[in-house]
């Protein structure tokens, strides 16, 4: 045996179940998967308002087109459903975009934000009368 070889008798190589060479690294936790409650309540309220306005438009259209109040009621139901679904789709897309915007935030964004606030606080502010 030469001096650069190590003895391997009685030593078994460690077989790792992980395909990664590093096992002690911790990945950062993912961002929260749901938008804040205030945004969800605002989206719910906008769906209700959209449904109400659609019902009013449908009622007016049904009242003008039909001779009885049954057509006005049918128009109100159809208008409310169509507008509520439309506003719901837009609200869902908006909440997803807001959530994605929060999820892809740069890890050091808070450091940069704090630095820019410190720079703004350090700059002298001049009034209108001083030059």
N, C-alpha and C positions, 0 to 999 in steps of 0.2 A: 504494500500500500504506500502511495506517495504522500508527501506531507500536505498537499492541497486537497486531498480527498477527506471527507468526514466519514466516520464509521456509521453504517446504517443498520447494523445488526440490532434487532430488538426495537427499532424505532419505526413506527408505521406513519406514513404521511397522513395528515389531517384532510379528510374529504369534507368539503363544505357543500351544503345544500343550496347556497346562494350562488348565482352566477357572477355576482359582483366580487371584485377582489377585496373590497373594504366592507367590513361588517359592522364597524363601530360608528359609522356616520349616520346622523339623524337628518331626515328630510324635513323641511319646514311643513307645518300643518297647512292644509289648504284653507282658503278663505271660506267664510260662511256661505252656504249655498242658497240662502234665501234672502230676499230683500228686507229692509227694515219694516217693522209693523206699520209705521206711519205711511210709507209708500203703498203698502198693500191696502190699507184702509182708504187712501186717496183713490187708488185704482177702482176699488169696489164702489165708492161713491160716484165716481165718474161713469161707471157702467149703469148705475141706477138712474143718474141724470140723463144719460144717453137714451135709455129705455123710455123714460118719461117723455122726453122730447120727440122720440120716434112715435110714441103712442099719440101725442098731440097732432103730429103731422099726418099720421095714418087716419085718425079720427076726422080731421078736416078734409082729407082727400075722400074718405068713404062717405062723408056727409054730402060733399058736392056731387059725387058720382052716382050714388044710390038714392032711391026714393024713400027708403025706410031707415030707421035707426039701427037695424041689424047690420047694414053695410058699414055704417060708421063704427060699430063695435068690432066687426071683423077687420076693418082697416086699422083700428087702434091696436088690436092684437098683433097683426102682421107687422105693422110699423114698429111696435115696441120690440118685437123679437128680432127683427132685422137690425135695428139700430143698437140694441144691447149686445148682440153678437159682434157687430162691427167694432164697437167701442171696446168690447172685451178682448178682441184680437189685438187692437192697438195697445191696450193697457198691458197685455201679456208680453208683447214685443218690447215695450218700454221697460218693464220690470226686468226682463232678461238682459237688455242692453245695459241697464244700470248695474245689474249684478256683475256682468262681464267687465264693465269698466272698473268696478271695485276689485275684481279678482286679479286683473292683470297689472295692478299697481306695482311699480318698481320697488324692490325691497329697501332701497336707500332714499325713497322719495321723502320720507319724514325728516331725514337728516338734511336734505337739500331745502325743504320747506322751512325748517328751523333756521338754517343759515341765512336764507333770504329775509326772514323776519328780523334777525339780528342786524343784518346790513341796513334794513330800512330804519330800524330804531337808532342806529349809530349815525345816520346821515342827518345833518342839521336841517331844521325846517325854518324857512324864512317867511316872515309875514309879508303882507302887501306893502307896508310902509318902509321896510328896510331893504336896501340894495347895496 
